[in-house]
Amino acid sequence: MLHAIALVGATGTGKSALALRWAERTGNTIISCDSMQVYRDLDIGTAKASAADRQRVPHYLIDTVELPQICSAADWAEASRLCIQQENSAGRTPMICGGTGFYLRTLLSGIAEIPAVDEAIRQALSARLQQEGHAALHAALQAVDPVLAQQLAVADSQRVLRGLSVFEATGVPLSDWQQQKSPAPPVHCPVLVLQKPRPQLRQDIAQRFHQMMEQGWLKEARWLAGTTCADDHPAMRAVGYRQLLQHLDGACSLDEAIEQGMTATRRYAKRQETWFRHQLEAVAMGSNTTIEDYLLSHTN
């Protein structure tokens, strides 16, 4: 059986710093569990570990995918499993650290083998989204996959389009496919959930957003806009990037984009908190002190 430990939590809770301290103290390594950090050249807006931190502790699954390629949860889980196997063979227990809980659950529980969707279907649905709007597409999903529609916000166009495209391609609701998970080879992986008081988290999110802007996030977004990524590519829909891209398209001022980006990030953090409470079985959940105490008493 493979062995790892997972540290997850909402964006801005301080997961990366805690993981770095633990890995450095124990001589272990870190596997990034972030759906955006896998993409090369998206550095500032994804809050990747710095070059200096990566010299202190080896980090895996950062900068492994070249845009406009897409990394799926299954892709990440397969790559993560190989990293864990490699580290275990060397006598190390890696820490899986990040905020993309669905990726971690895919590693631990498996994922349905959903047939590929033809690009023409995705493009046609994207065109419908532009013409009819979010509410109409969400209503269309409600008609064919009410279970999935109930789980998704009206504005979550990426996942709404995914649900519709799978149904159009297969005639089977995506929620039904998701129940047909292939068994995953076992990974012993205690899950720790790092939390932060909501007022402090809101303040820290705003501070970090402004710091990223000072570091050149807008320039990075401008570079992303010049790539060949489709409008529905996960990178184009990522929180923060999406709002800056709207500014670059002339839809809003920079100040408006920043304010909207911070609001979207706070909402995303709230959704992450809810997801981690209900979708993963954690052995410890709480503040930085609580999680560090667990690590000190349960790991070498």
N, C-alpha and C positions, 0 to 999 in steps of 0.2 A: 504493500500500500504506500502511496505517495504521502508526503507530509509537508504541510505549509501552515501559515497562520495569516489571517486576514484582518486588516484594519480598514474599516470603511466609515463613512460619515458624510454629512452634507459638505458642500463646497465652503471653504473658509473656516473649517473647524480646527485646522492645524494638523491634519493627518500626516502630511509629508515630513514636517519637522520631527514629529514623534517617531515616525518610522525610521528616519535617518539616525536619530539618537539610539534607538534600540538596535538597529542593524550594526552600527559602529561599535556599540558596546559588546555585542554578542558575536561579531565576526560573520554575520549573515548578510544576505542580499535582499533587494527589493524588486518586486514585479509590479509595474504600474498597471492598475485596473482603471483605466480612464479611456473612454471611447474616442477622445480627441488627441490625447498625447501620442497615440500611435502614428499620427500623421507628421511627416517630415515638414519642417519650415513653419509650422504653427507652434511657435514657442511661447510668446508673451501671453496671448489670450488663453492658453491652456495651462499656464503656471507650471511648466515643466521644471524638473529639478535642474539646477544650474550645472554648468560644466564642472565647477569646483565640487559640488555635492556628489556628482557622479564619479569623480575621482576618489572621493572619500569612501563611497559605497557603490558597488556595481548596481546599476538599475537596468531592468529588462523591459521589453515591450514599449520602448520610447523610440520614436523616429524609425519605425519598422515598415511603414507604408508610404508609398509615393503617391501624391495626388495626381490624377483624379481617381485612383483606385479606392475601393471601399473596403473597410475592415468590418466584418460581421461579428456578432457575439460568438458564433461557432469558430470563426477564424481565430479570435482572441483566445478562446478556451483551449483550442488545440495547441497554439503556440505557448500558452501558459503552462499546460501540462508538460510539454517538452522541457521548459525552463525548470520546473519543479523536479522533474526526473534528473536533470543534469545536476542541479544543486544538491539533491539528496545523495546522488552518487559520490559527490565530493564531501559528504558529511555535513552539509548545511541545510537549514530549514528556512526557506525564503519567506519574506512577509509580502503578501499581496496587499497593496495599498492603493486606495482610490475611492471614487464616488459613483462608479458605474455598477450599481448593484446587480443589474440584469446580467452583466458579463460574469460576475462571480457566481451567480446562481446557475448560469449555464455550465460553468466549470464543474460545480458540485453536483448538479442534478441532471445534466444532459439537456438536449434541445431537440425539438422535432426536426426531422429531415424534410423541410418544405421544398417542393419543386421550384426551380428557377422561374422567374417571371420575365416574359419577353419585354424588351426595352420599349417596344411600341405601345404596350399597355401602360407603362409608367408615364410615357410622354403624353399620351392621350388624357390620362387622369390629371396630370399636372396642368394641362391646358384647361381642363374643366375647372380646376381649382381657381385659376386666374379669371375665368369667365363667370363662375357661379358663386365663388366665395367659400369660406370655411364652413359656414352653417349648412349649406346645401350638401357639401361632401360628407359632413358628419351625419346628416340625415340619411344620405344614401348608404352609409356604413351601417347605421341603425337598422335599416331595412333588411340587410343581408347578414349582419353579424352583430346582433344586439348585445351579446356578452362582451365583445371587444369594445363596442361603442360606449358602453357604460363605464369602461375603465379609462377612456381617453377624453381629454378636454377638447372642446370644439376647435380650439386654435392649434391643437397638436397635429398639424397637417402632415408631418413626416410619417407618423404612425397611422393616421387615418388613411393616407394614400397607400401605405403598405398593406393595410387590411383590405382595402378595395381591390388592389392589384392582385393579391393572392386569390381572392374570391373570383375575380374575373378570369384568372388564368387556370384555376383548378375546379371552380364550382363548389368548393368546400370552404366554409368560414375559417379564417385564420385561427380563431379561438379553438376550433376543433383540431386543427393541425397541432396547436400548442399542447394539447392534451396527450398527443402521441409521442411523447419524449422517448428518445433512444436512451437506454441505460448508460450512465457515465461510469468509467472505471473509477473506483473509490479513491478519494483524496481526503485524508484526515486533516481537517482545516478548521480549528476553532475560529469563530468570527467575533471580533471586537468592534463595537460601534462607538465612535467618538462623538460626543455631543457638546454643545456650547449654548449658554443661555441666549434666547432669541434676541433680546435687545443688543447684546454684545456682538452676536453674529451679524445682525443688520449693520452695525457700525463698522465691523471689520470688512464686510463685503464692500461697502462704499469706499473705505480707505484703500483696499486692494485694487478696486476698479480704477481709481484715480492714479494709483501707482503704475498700473499697467499702461494707462494712457501716456504717462510721462516716459515710460520705457519705449514707446513707439508702437503701441497696439494699432493705432489708426493706419500707420504705414504697412503693418502686417496685413490688416484687412484689405488695404488697397492692392497688395500683392495677390491675396486670395481672389479678389474680384477679377484679376487678370488671368487667372488660370482657366482651364477648360472644364472645371467642375460644373455639373448641371445644377440648376436652382434647387433641386431637391436632394442634393448631396448632403450627408450629415454635417460636413464642415460648414456649408453655407447656411445651415439651419441652427448652428450651435449658438447657445446663449452668449450674448455680447457681440460676437461676430455678426449675427443677423442684424442687430440694431445699427452697428457701424456701417454695414453694407447698405442699409437703407439710407443712411446719411450720404454715403458716396453716390447713391443713385439720385440724390436730390429730394428724397421724400421728407427729410426733416433736417433741422440744424444739428450741429455737433453737440451742443448742450442738450438738446432734446434726446439725441441718440444715447448720450451718456446716462441721462436720467432714466430713460426707458430700459437701457441695458442693466442698470443697477436694480430696477424694479423686477425685471425678468429673472435676474440672478437670485434675488431674494425669494421669489416664488418657486424657482427651481430648487433652492435649498429646502424650502418647506416641503415640497413633494418628495425630495430625497429622504428627509426625516421620517415622513409617513411611511415610505416604502421600506426603509430599513427596520422600522418597528414591526411591520406586519409580514414581510416577505422572507426574512432570514432569521434563523434561530441563533441568537447571539449568546455567548457564554459570559459576556460582560458588556455593559452599556453605561456610558456616563461621561464625566469630565475627564480632562487630561490627567488629573491626579488618579482618578479611579482606574483608568486604563493602564497607566504606568505602574500602579501598584499590582495590577493583575500580571502584567508582563514580568515584573521583578520576581513575583512569587511562582510563576508557572513556566518560565523559560530560562534557559541558561545564557 
